[in-house]
Structures are given as C-alpha cells and as structure tokens.
C-alpha cells in the first residue's frame, strides 16, 4: 500500500517529481504530459482503493502460498 501511495504521489500534479523528470527527458511541455497522464492517474487511484479497501485482493497470492497470518 505504501508503494502504491508513493507512486501516485510522484506523478500527481502540481508537485509530481516524475512529471518534471519526464518533461526534461522527453523535451515536452508540462501541460502536454499532464494531459496524457490523467487517464493513468484514474487507474492508479482505482488500484490504490482496491488495495486499501479489499484486503482479500492483496492477500490472495500470499494465502495461496500458505500464509496464514
């Protein structure tokens, strides 16, 4: 959950560090990158909500491998 939160924070405007890095690497204006990233932010936010509020989704594989905690 922490990794998903950090990932979302790094690409969320206005202080998304990865947005600024992408502008330098791609040599594209920030507004163009933000416009292209918006659909992915929705998907990332949905995945974060799924991870946070549906623990069975996150713990499926560990329980399949024998985790009982």
Buried (B, 14 or more C-beta within 10 A) or exposed (E): EEEBEEBBEEBBEEEBEBBEEBBEEEEEEBEEBBEEBEEEBEEBEEBBEEBEEEEEEBEEEEEEEEEEE
